[in-house]
Amino acid sequence: MAAQRVNEYRQPIGPALADWSARSAPPSTAMHGRYCRVEPIDIERHGASLYAAFRAAPDGRDWTYMSVGPFNDRAKFDAHLTRIAASVDPLHHAIVDADTGDAVGTAALMRIDRFNGVIEVGHISYSRGLQRTTAATEAMFLFMQRAFDELGYRRFEWKCDDLNAPSRAAALRYGFTFEGIFRQAVVYKGRSRDTAWFSMTDGEWKRVRDAYRQWLAPDNFDADGKQRQRLVELIDATRRR
């Protein structure tokens, strides 16, 4: 273990970052994977398939912890897409199924802190056709690759309503570390939200990345598409090295 750095007053200080400089903003370009493509939202390309994907759900429970929705009217949904497509931060993306070419979910890079190298993934809305699929996991991998490998950010964040159990479980499965609860942090849909914070650092990513690559490899899935090794097990193995 490296010795603790101290200043001229013998006070402990953090690691030096002599060569650090502000990072670039995320580009509005597509990210290509084996199972999905992640690209900036465009109402003409994605509107119809996204609306159909979200409308396939039997009720509105997938929108409970979102700041918007559910959308039972195409015109209102299109207005929503038009608004978020014009945003730079959050920078909203559609997640497109590689086999069908249909958009089946959305997510955004947001709270983009170029100076400190911190970026968050949020506004995650996966349709029933995307939830618990290989493409859903690959989409998160592509966002991480962009943040860490392409742009050189130091910290990647995930935040959610503390009561949103599926989102908290997903963050842990994806390799994020739970950091704590910000109490009464947000007001949305007429209610108070305690926010659960999760993060991944660039040092952790260098290990977690190998686990993702192993999990996403075609030979990790049998003829029926069932995974041979679980992502959480692969990530845990990299942390024990």
ZAZAZA-584671 format. One record per atom (N, C-alpha, C): residue in three letters; x, y, z. Coordinates in steps of 0.2 Angstrom, whole numbers, plus 5000, padded with zeros to 4 digits. Layout:
REM residues N
alaXYZ/...
REM end
This chain:
REM residues 241
met500449945000/met500050005000/met500450065000/ala500350114996/ala500750174995/ala500650215001/ala501150255003/ala501150295009/ala500750355008/gln500350375013/gln499950435013/gln500350495011/arg500150535006/arg500450595005/arg500250645010/val500750695011/val500550745016/val500850815013/asn500650865015/asn500850935012/asn501350965017/glu501551025016/glu502151055020/glu501951065027/tyr501251055029/tyr501051065036/tyr500950995039/arg501150945035/arg501050875038/arg500350855038/gln499950885034/gln499150865033/gln499150815028/pro498750765028/pro498650715023/pro498250745017/ile498450725011/ile498150755005/ile498050695000/gly497650704995/gly497550654990/gly498050644985/pro497950584981/pro498450574976/pro498550634971/ala499150644969/ala499350694964/ala499050674957/leu498750724954/leu498550714947/leu498850774942/ala499550764942/ala499950824939/ala499750834931/asp499550774928/asp499450784921/asp498650784919/trp498250794924/trp497550804923/trp497350864919/ser496850854915/ser496550914911/ser495850894910/ala495450944909/ala494750934908/ala494550884902/arg494050844903/arg493850794898/arg493450834893/ser493350794887/ser492950824882/ser492150804884/ala491750834881/ala491050824881/ala490850754877/pro490350714879/pro490250654875/pro489950674868/pro490250644863/pro489950664856/pro489250634855/ser488950664850/ser488350644848/ser488350594842/thr488750534844/thr488850484839/thr488650414842/ala488550374837/ala488250304839/ala488850264842/met488650214847/met489050164850/met488750094847/his489250054845/his489049994842/his489249934846/gly488749894847/gly488949824850/gly488749764846/arg488749704849/arg488549644845/arg487849644846/tyr487449664851/tyr486749644852/tyr486349714852/cys486649764852/cys486249834852/cys486749884849/arg486349944847/arg486750004845/arg486450054850/val486850104852/val486650154856/val486750224853/glu486250264851/glu486350324847/glu485850374850/pro486050444849/pro485650494851/pro484950494848/ile484550504852/ile483750504851/ile483650544845/asp483250514840/asp482950554835/asp482250534834/ile481750584834/ile481050564834/ile480850524827/glu481150544822/glu480950514815/glu481250444815/arg481850424818/arg482050354818/arg481750314823/his481650344829/his481550304835/his480850314838/gly480450364836/gly479850374839/gly479350324839/ala479250294833/ala478650244832/ala478850174836/ser479450154835/ser479650094838/ser479750104846/leu479950154848/leu479950164856/leu479250164859/tyr478850204855/tyr478150204858/tyr477850134858/ala477950104853/ala477650034853/ala477949984858/ala478649994859/ala478949954864/ala478749974871/phe478650034873/phe478350054880/phe477650034880/arg477250044875/arg476550024875/arg476449954876/ala476949914875/ala476849834876/ala476749814883/ala476949864888/ala476849844895/ala476149844897/pro475949794901/pro475249794903/pro474949854907/asp475449884910/asp475249944915/asp475749994915/gly475750044919/gly476250094920/gly476750094925/arg476850034928/arg477250024934/arg478050044932/asp478250034926/asp478850044924/asp479050124924/trp478550164925/trp478650234925/trp478650264932/thr478450224937/thr478350244944/thr478950284946/tyr479550264945/tyr480150304948/tyr480450344943/met480150354937/met480350404932/met480050474933/ser480450524931/ser480150594932/ser479550604927/val479550564922/val478950574917/val478650514916/gly478050514912/gly477750454910/gly477250434916/pro476850384914/pro476850344908/pro476450384902/phe476550364896/phe476350394890/phe475750354887/asn475150374887/asn474650344884/asn474350374878/asp474750424876/asp474550464870/asp475150474866/arg475150454859/arg475750464855/arg475950534854/ala475550584854/ala475750654853/ala476150674859/lys475850654865/lys476250684871/lys476950644871/phe476950584869/phe477650544869/phe478050584864/asp477850594858/asp478250634853/asp478450704856/ala478050734859/ala478250804862/ala478850784867/his478750734871/his479350714876/his479950704872/leu479950664867/leu480550644863/leu480850704860/thr480450744857/thr480650804854/thr481050854859/arg480750854865/arg481150894870/arg481750864872/ile481850804874/ile482450774876/ile482950764871/ala482750754864/ala483150754859/ala483550824858/ala483250874860/ala483650944860/ala484150954865/ser484150914870/ser484550924876/ser485250904875/val485750934878/val486450924877/val486650884884/asp486350914889/asp486550884896/asp485850884900/pro485550824901/pro485650764899/pro485750754891/leu486150704889/leu486250684882/leu485850614881/his485250624879/his484850564878/his484950514872/his484950454874/his485150404868/his484550354868/ala484450324862/ala484050264861/ala484450204861/ile484150154863/ile484450084863/ile484150044858/val484450024853/val484149994847/val484349924846/asp483949874846/asp484049804845/asp484449794839/ala484949754839/ala485349744833/ala485049704828/asp484649654830/asp484349614826/asp483749644822/thr483349674826/thr482649704823/thr482749774820/gly483249814823/gly483349884821/gly482849924825/asp482449904829/asp481949934833/asp482249964839/ala482050034841/ala482250064847/ala481850034853/val482150004858/val481749974863/val481850004870/gly482250054871/gly482350084877/gly482750154876/thr482850184882/thr483250254882/thr483650254888/ala484150294888/ala484550314893/ala484950374892/ala485250404896/ala485650474895/ala486250474899/leu486750514896/leu487350534899/leu487150604902/met487350614908/met487050674911/met487550704917/arg487350764920/arg487750794925/arg488550784923/ile488650814917/ile489250804914/ile489750854917/asp490250834921/asp490750874924/asp491350864921/arg491550904916/arg492150894912/arg492750904916/phe492750964920/phe493350984924/phe493550924929/asn493050894932/asn493250844937/asn493250774934/gly493050764928/gly492950704925/gly492450654928/val491850684929/val491350644932/val490750644928/ile490450594927/ile489850584922/ile489350534925/glu488750544924/glu488150504926/glu487750474921/val487550404922/val487050374917/val486450384921/gly485850404917/gly485250414921/gly484650414916/his484050434918/his483450434914/his483450364910/ile483550314914/ile483550244911/ile482850214910/ser482650204904/ser481950174903/ser482050124898/tyr482050064901/tyr482050004897/tyr481349974896/ser481149964890/ser480449924889/ser480449854891/arg479949824891/arg479849754893/arg480249714888/gly480349734882/gly480749694877/gly481449704878/leu481649744882/leu482449754883/leu482649734890/gln482149734895/gln482349714902/gln482649644902/arg483149644906/arg483449574907/arg483649534901/thr483949574896/thr484149544890/thr484949564890/thr485249524885/thr485949534884/thr486049604882/ala485649634877/ala485749694875/ala485649754880/ala485249744885/ala485249784891/ala485849794894/thr486249744895/thr486849744899/thr487349774894/glu487349754888/glu487849784883/glu487749854882/ala487149884883/ala487049954882/ala487449994888/met487449964894/met487749994899/met488549984898/phe488749934896/phe489449924894/phe489649974889/leu489249994884/leu489450044879/leu489550114882/phe489050124887/phe489150194890/phe489750194894/met489950144898/met490550144902/met491150144897/gln491150114892/gln491750114887/gln491850194885/arg491250224883/arg491350294881/arg491550334886/ala491350334892/ala491550374898/ala492250364900/phe492450304900/phe493150284903/phe493650284897/asp493550234892/asp494050224887/asp494050274882/glu493550304880/glu493550354874/glu493650424877/leu493350444883/leu493350504885/leu493850524891/gly494050464894/gly494450474900/gly494250504906/tyr493550494907/tyr493250514914/tyr493550474920/arg493550504926/arg493750464931/arg493250434935/arg492650454935/arg492050424939/arg491450424935/phe491050364936/phe490450354932/phe489950344937/glu489350384937/glu488850374943/glu488250344941/trp487850314945/trp487150294945/trp486750314951/lys486250344950/lys485850374955/lys485050344954/cys484750334960/cys484050314959/cys483650324965/asp483050324965/asp482550324971/asp482750274975/asp482950284982/asp483150234986/asp482550174987/leu481950194985/leu481450144986/leu481350094979/asn481750114974/asn481750084968/asn482250014968/ala481949964971/ala482349904972/ala482649874966/pro482249874960/pro482549844954/pro483149884952/ser483149954952/ser483649994950/ser484349984954/arg484149984961/arg484749974965/arg485049904964/ala484649854963/ala484949784961/ala485349784955/ala485149824950/ala485449834943/ala486149864944/ala486149914948/ala486749954949/ala487349904952/leu487149864957/leu487649824960/leu487849764955/arg487349744951/arg487449684946/arg487949714941/tyr487849784939/tyr488349814934/tyr489049824936/gly489149814943/gly489749834945/gly489849894949/phe489349934950/phe489449994954/phe489449984961/thr489750024965/thr489850024972/thr489350074975/phe488950044980/phe488450084984/phe488850134988/glu488650204988/glu489050254992/glu488650284998/gly487950274997/gly487550305003/gly486850335000/ile486550365005/ile485850395003/ile485850475004/phe485650504999/phe485550575000/phe484850585002/arg484650605008/arg484050615011/arg483650675008/gln483050665006/gln482550715004/gln482950754998/ala483250724993/ala483650754988/ala483250784982/val482650754981/val482350764975/val481550774976/val481250814973/val480450814973/val480250794966/tyr479850744965/tyr479650734958/tyr478950694959/lys478550704954/lys477850684954/lys477450694961/gly477650754964/gly477250774970/gly477450734976/arg478050704976/arg478250664982/arg479050674983/ser479250664989/ser479950664991/ser480350604989/arg480950614987/arg481450554985/arg482050564989/asp482250504993/asp482850494995/asp483250464989/thr483850484988/thr484250464982/thr484850414984/ala484850354981/ala485350314982/ala485950324977/trp486550334980/trp487150344975/trp487550284974/phe487750274968/phe488250224966/phe488750254962/ser489350224962/ser489850244957/ser490350184955/met490650204950/met491250164948/met491850214946/thr492450194948/thr493050234946/thr493350204940/asp493850244937/asp494250224932/asp494650164934/gly494950164940/gly495350104942/gly494950044942/glu494350044945/glu493849994945/glu493649964938/trp493550014934/trp493349994927/trp493849954924/lys494449964925/lys495049924921/lys494949854923/arg494649834929/arg494549764931/arg493849744928/val493349784929/val492649764928/val492649754920/arg492949794916/arg492949784909/arg493049714906/asp493549684909/asp493649614907/asp493149564909/ala492749574914/ala492149534916/ala491649544911/tyr491549614909/tyr491049624904/tyr491149584897/arg491749594895/arg491949564889/arg491849484889/gln492049454895/gln491949384896/gln491249364895/trp490849404899/trp490049394899/trp489749404892/leu489949454889/leu489649464882/leu489849424877/ala490449384878/ala490649344872/ala490149294870/pro490149274864/pro489549224861/pro489649164865/asp490249134867/asp490349074870/asp490049074877/asn489849124880/asn489549124886/asn488849114886/phe488549104880/phe487849084880/phe487749024876/asp487248984879/asp487148914875/asp486748924869/ala486448874866/ala486048874860/ala485448914861/asp485148904867/asp484548944869/asp484649014872/gly485249034871/gly485349104874/gly485449114881/lys485549054885/lys485549054892/lys486349064894/gln486449114899/gln487149124901/gln487449074904/arg488049054903/arg488449004906/arg488749034913/gln488949094913/gln489249124919/gln488849194920/arg488749204926/arg488349264928/arg488849324928/leu488649384926/leu489049444926/leu489349454933/val488849454938/val489049474945/val489649424947/glu489649364945/glu490149314947/glu490849334944/leu490749354938/leu491349374934/leu491649434937/ile491249484939/ile491449544942/ile491849534949/asp491449494953/asp491749474959/asp492449444959/ala492549404953/ala493149364952/ala493749414951/thr493549464947/thr494049514945/thr494249554951/arg493749564956/arg493949604962/arg494349564967/arg494349504966/arg494749464971/arg495549454969/arg495649474962/arg496349464960/arg496849514963/
REM end
